[in-house]
Amino acid sequence: MGASRGPRLSGMQKQVLALYRGFLRAARSKSPEDRHRIESFVSAEFRRNSKLVDRKNFLYIEYLLRLGKKQLVQINSPATLGLSSLNLRFSENQKP
């Protein structure tokens, strides 16, 4: 028997890790600047969601997995050169 490498992961946890690794693999095919930007963005998003999303909110986690898979397909496209994001923040005095 082999040695245990840590706690057993659920199927959903394995999907999340596979998606994360997929993003890192996709980043390798881009330019060094874009690779660093993609890796930083992906790492920050996964960390942010790991803190904000309740581990038992399976529907929302499945939604994020589907969204991430669509984004991964886009990044893997040869026509995609990089990654960008848009953050909009409104104060209570401003209206969108």
MDAnalysis code that builds the backbone (N, CA, C; Angstrom):
import MDAnalysis as mda
import numpy as np

u = mda.Universe.empty(288, n_residues=96, atom_resindex=np.repeat(np.arange(96), 3), trajectory=True)
u.add_TopologyAttr("name", ["N", "CA", "C"] * 96)
u.add_TopologyAttr("resid", np.arange(1, 97))
u.add_TopologyAttr("resname", ["MET", "GLY", "ALA", "SER", "ARG", "GLY", "PRO", "ARG", "LEU", "SER", "GLY", "MET", "GLN", "LYS", "GLN", "VAL", "LEU", "ALA", "LEU", "TYR", "ARG", "GLY", "PHE", "LEU", "ARG", "ALA", "ALA", "ARG", "SER", "LYS", "SER", "PRO", "GLU", "ASP", "ARG", "HIS", "ARG", "ILE", "GLU", "SER", "PHE", "VAL", "SER", "ALA", "GLU", "PHE", "ARG", "ARG", "ASN", "SER", "LYS", "LEU", "VAL", "ASP", "ARG", "LYS", "ASN", "PHE", "LEU", "TYR", "ILE", "GLU", "TYR", "LEU", "LEU", "ARG", "LEU", "GLY", "LYS", "LYS", "GLN", "LEU", "VAL", "GLN", "ILE", "ASN", "SER", "PRO", "ALA", "THR", "LEU", "GLY", "LEU", "SER", "SER", "LEU", "ASN", "LEU", "ARG", "PHE", "SER", "GLU", "ASN", "GLN", "LYS", "PRO"])
u.atoms.positions = np.array([
    [0.827, -1.182, 0.000],
    [0.000, 0.000, 0.000],
    [0.873, 1.247, 0.000],
    [0.419, 2.284, -0.705],
    [1.154, 3.534, -0.780],
    [0.834, 4.434, 0.396],
    [1.713, 5.371, 0.624],
    [1.511, 6.324, 1.716],
    [0.444, 7.344, 1.314],
    [-0.312, 7.783, 2.277],
    [-1.342, 8.788, 2.048],
    [-0.689, 10.144, 1.815],
    [-1.229, 10.908, 0.884],
    [-0.671, 12.240, 0.587],
    [-1.479, 13.347, 1.220],
    [-2.385, 13.044, 2.089],
    [-3.199, 14.071, 2.722],
    [-4.645, 13.645, 2.737],
    [-5.527, 14.588, 3.030],
    [-6.949, 14.243, 3.100],
    [-7.498, 13.880, 1.717],
    [-8.481, 13.006, 1.711],
    [-9.127, 12.637, 0.452],
    [-9.969, 13.816, -0.023],
    [-9.924, 14.042, -1.310],
    [-10.653, 15.164, -1.893],
    [-11.972, 14.685, -2.473],
    [-12.987, 15.517, -2.359],
    [-14.280, 15.209, -2.962],
    [-14.165, 15.403, -4.476],
    [-15.171, 14.938, -5.185],
    [-15.185, 15.101, -6.638],
    [-15.165, 16.556, -7.055],
    [-15.897, 17.387, -6.327],
    [-15.943, 18.811, -6.665],
    [-14.592, 19.477, -6.391],
    [-13.936, 19.100, -5.312],
    [-12.611, 19.649, -5.008],
    [-11.621, 19.271, -6.103],
    [-11.722, 18.043, -6.595],
    [-10.851, 17.605, -7.682],
    [-11.117, 18.414, -8.947],
    [-12.385, 18.731, -9.205],
    [-12.725, 19.540, -10.373],
    [-12.137, 20.947, -10.255],
    [-12.217, 21.521, -9.067],
    [-11.673, 22.863, -8.845],
    [-10.161, 22.860, -9.059],
    [-9.472, 21.874, -8.494],
    [-8.024, 21.795, -8.669],
    [-7.644, 21.561, -10.127],
    [-8.404, 20.725, -10.826],
    [-8.139, 20.477, -12.243],
    [-8.330, 21.756, -13.057],
    [-9.347, 22.533, -12.726],
    [-9.574, 23.804, -13.416],
    [-8.410, 24.764, -13.162],
    [-7.962, 24.847, -11.910],
    [-6.839, 25.715, -11.564],
    [-5.584, 25.314, -12.346],
    [-5.299, 24.008, -12.359],
    [-4.128, 23.531, -13.116],
    [-4.290, 23.808, -14.604],
    [-5.521, 23.695, -15.111],
    [-5.776, 23.989, -16.516],
    [-5.456, 25.435, -16.861],
    [-5.837, 26.360, -15.979],
    [-5.506, 27.772, -16.199],
    [-3.997, 27.989, -16.196],
    [-3.290, 27.335, -15.273],
    [-1.836, 27.502, -15.232],
    [-1.182, 26.922, -16.476],
    [-1.682, 25.797, -16.971],
    [-1.162, 25.216, -18.208],
    [-1.427, 26.136, -19.395],
    [-2.616, 26.703, -19.451],
    [-2.971, 27.615, -20.545],
    [-2.091, 28.857, -20.520],
    [-1.731, 29.311, -19.341],
    [-0.895, 30.511, -19.220],
    [0.486, 30.284, -19.805],
    [0.959, 29.042, -19.774],
    [2.288, 28.742, -20.310],
    [2.399, 29.011, -21.803],
    [1.263, 28.983, -22.514],
    [1.303, 29.170, -23.970],
    [1.285, 30.650, -24.362],
    [1.193, 31.544, -23.412],
    [1.128, 32.977, -23.700],
    [2.501, 33.624, -23.500],
    [2.613, 34.885, -23.839],
    [3.870, 35.608, -23.668],
    [4.205, 35.699, -22.168],
    [5.473, 35.916, -21.821],
    [5.851, 35.974, -20.396],
    [5.071, 37.020, -19.588],
    [4.803, 38.191, -20.191],
    [4.052, 39.214, -19.467],
    [2.611, 38.757, -19.235],
    [2.002, 38.227, -20.293],
    [0.624, 37.750, -20.167],
    [0.547, 36.541, -19.255],
    [1.563, 35.703, -19.309],
    [1.584, 34.524, -18.433],
    [1.558, 34.948, -16.971],
    [2.405, 35.898, -16.627],
    [2.443, 36.381, -15.239],
    [1.106, 37.008, -14.855],
    [0.524, 37.809, -15.747],
    [-0.755, 38.459, -15.477],
    [-1.873, 37.419, -15.281],
    [-1.900, 36.403, -16.146],
    [-2.916, 35.356, -16.040],
    [-2.746, 34.582, -14.743],
    [-1.514, 34.182, -14.425],
    [-1.266, 33.416, -13.200],
    [-1.655, 34.220, -11.963],
    [-1.326, 35.499, -11.947],
    [-1.675, 36.342, -10.802],
    [-3.182, 36.492, -10.663],
    [-3.858, 36.748, -11.778],
    [-5.309, 36.930, -11.749],
    [-6.013, 35.647, -11.308],
    [-5.600, 34.524, -11.881],
    [-6.237, 33.242, -11.550],
    [-6.019, 32.917, -10.081],
    [-4.804, 33.091, -9.610],
    [-4.502, 32.813, -8.206],
    [-5.348, 33.685, -7.279],
    [-5.437, 34.971, -7.596],
    [-6.219, 35.891, -6.769],
    [-7.702, 35.531, -6.782],
    [-8.242, 35.167, -7.948],
    [-9.659, 34.807, -8.044],
    [-9.970, 33.540, -7.255],
    [-9.108, 32.536, -7.390],
    [-9.352, 31.290, -6.658],
    [-9.248, 31.527, -5.150],
    [-8.282, 32.315, -4.722],
    [-8.162, 32.618, -3.291],
    [-9.367, 33.409, -2.789],
    [-9.785, 34.402, -3.567],
    [-10.932, 35.223, -3.176],
    [-12.187, 34.364, -3.045],
    [-12.424, 33.518, -4.021],
    [-13.610, 32.664, -3.971],
    [-13.515, 31.620, -2.862],
    [-12.308, 31.168, -2.547],
    [-12.182, 30.180, -1.469],
    [-12.557, 30.785, -0.118],
    [-12.362, 32.102, 0.008],
    [-12.704, 32.774, 1.268],
    [-14.159, 33.244, 1.303],
    [-14.704, 33.623, 0.143],
    [-16.043, 34.204, 0.110],
    [-17.169, 33.180, -0.037],
    [-16.888, 32.074, -0.703],
    [-17.945, 31.113, -1.023],
    [-18.000, 30.037, 0.055],
    [-19.199, 29.810, 0.569],
    [-19.409, 28.758, 1.547],
    [-19.144, 27.407, 0.901],
    [-18.386, 26.541, 1.563],
    [-18.018, 25.236, 1.015],
    [-19.227, 24.341, 0.762],
    [-20.334, 24.636, 1.396],
    [-21.521, 23.799, 1.235],
    [-22.508, 24.366, 0.209],
    [-22.158, 25.469, -0.406],
    [-23.012, 26.084, -1.428],
    [-22.674, 25.454, -2.788],
    [-23.109, 24.198, -2.961],
    [-22.725, 23.415, -4.130],
    [-23.234, 24.011, -5.438],
    [-24.425, 24.586, -5.416],
    [-24.964, 25.170, -6.647],
    [-24.096, 26.324, -7.141],
    [-23.682, 27.174, -6.228],
    [-22.852, 28.311, -6.627],
    [-21.457, 27.846, -7.057],
    [-20.914, 26.849, -6.378],
    [-19.607, 26.314, -6.762],
    [-19.687, 25.691, -8.154],
    [-20.762, 24.959, -8.437],
    [-20.943, 24.383, -9.775],
    [-21.062, 25.481, -10.824],
    [-21.759, 26.559, -10.480],
    [-21.866, 27.698, -11.396],
    [-20.470, 28.277, -11.681],
    [-19.676, 28.472, -10.627],
    [-18.323, 29.016, -10.811],
    [-17.455, 28.069, -11.638],
    [-17.628, 26.762, -11.453],
    [-16.881, 25.792, -12.259],
    [-17.256, 25.910, -13.737],
    [-18.549, 26.017, -14.033],
    [-18.981, 26.163, -15.429],
    [-18.437, 27.456, -16.031],
    [-18.504, 28.540, -15.266],
    [-17.977, 29.823, -15.724],
    [-16.472, 29.725, -15.974],
    [-15.762, 29.091, -15.054],
    [-14.317, 28.930, -15.203],
    [-13.952, 28.090, -16.412],
    [-14.729, 27.043, -16.682],
    [-14.443, 26.199, -17.852],
    [-14.632, 26.982, -19.142],
    [-15.649, 27.837, -19.188],
    [-15.854, 28.681, -20.375],
    [-14.688, 29.653, -20.548],
    [-14.234, 30.235, -19.441],
    [-13.106, 31.161, -19.506],
    [-11.830, 30.438, -19.919],
    [-11.664, 29.206, -19.473],
    [-10.480, 28.428, -19.837],
    [-10.469, 28.136, -21.334],
    [-11.628, 27.820, -21.896],
    [-11.723, 27.595, -23.341],
    [-11.313, 28.866, -24.087],
    [-11.757, 30.016, -23.598],
    [-11.392, 31.275, -24.241],
    [-9.893, 31.532, -24.157],
    [-9.295, 31.273, -23.003],
    [-7.860, 31.513, -22.844],
    [-7.051, 30.553, -23.703],
    [-7.527, 29.333, -23.863],
    [-6.824, 28.353, -24.683],
    [-6.900, 28.672, -26.166],
    [-7.821, 29.538, -26.562],
    [-7.955, 29.912, -27.961],
    [-6.698, 30.653, -28.419],
    [-6.169, 30.300, -29.590],
    [-4.980, 31.006, -30.092],
    [-5.238, 32.489, -30.343],
    [-6.493, 32.856, -30.561],
    [-6.820, 34.259, -30.821],
    [-6.760, 35.104, -29.551],
    [-6.802, 34.468, -28.386],
    [-6.752, 35.203, -27.126],
    [-5.303, 35.503, -26.782],
    [-5.004, 36.775, -26.639],
    [-3.635, 37.187, -26.356],
    [-3.372, 37.355, -24.870],
    [-4.378, 37.753, -24.121],
    [-4.168, 38.007, -22.705],
    [-5.474, 37.963, -21.943],
    [-5.439, 38.534, -20.774],
    [-6.580, 38.502, -19.875],
    [-6.776, 39.889, -19.300],
    [-8.016, 40.303, -19.203],
    [-8.294, 41.581, -18.559],
    [-9.537, 41.423, -17.700],
    [-9.682, 42.321, -16.765],
    [-10.867, 42.290, -15.906],
    [-11.333, 43.717, -15.695],
    [-12.568, 43.820, -15.295],
    [-13.167, 45.122, -15.074],
    [-13.826, 45.106, -13.707],
    [-13.419, 45.990, -12.848],
    [-14.025, 46.117, -11.525],
    [-14.699, 47.472, -11.435],
    [-15.994, 47.438, -11.217],
    [-16.747, 48.675, -11.056],
    [-17.180, 48.798, -9.613],
    [-16.906, 49.923, -9.034],
    [-17.332, 50.176, -7.667],
    [-18.066, 51.510, -7.637],
    [-19.231, 51.497, -7.063],
    [-20.037, 52.715, -6.971],
    [-20.218, 53.072, -5.510],
    [-20.117, 54.335, -5.224],
    [-20.419, 54.777, -3.881],
    [-21.940, 54.904, -3.761],
    [-22.416, 55.120, -2.577],
    [-23.862, 55.226, -2.390],
    [-24.426, 56.487, -3.046],
    [-23.593, 57.502, -3.250],
    [-24.043, 58.751, -3.877],
    [-24.138, 58.637, -5.382],
    [-23.358, 57.729, -5.971],
    [-23.353, 57.564, -7.411],
    [-24.324, 56.469, -7.798],
    [-24.909, 56.620, -8.966],
    [-25.791, 55.588, -9.484],
    [-25.189, 55.070, -10.779],
    [-25.287, 53.760, -11.027],
    [-24.708, 53.201, -12.264],
    [-25.397, 53.687, -13.506],
])
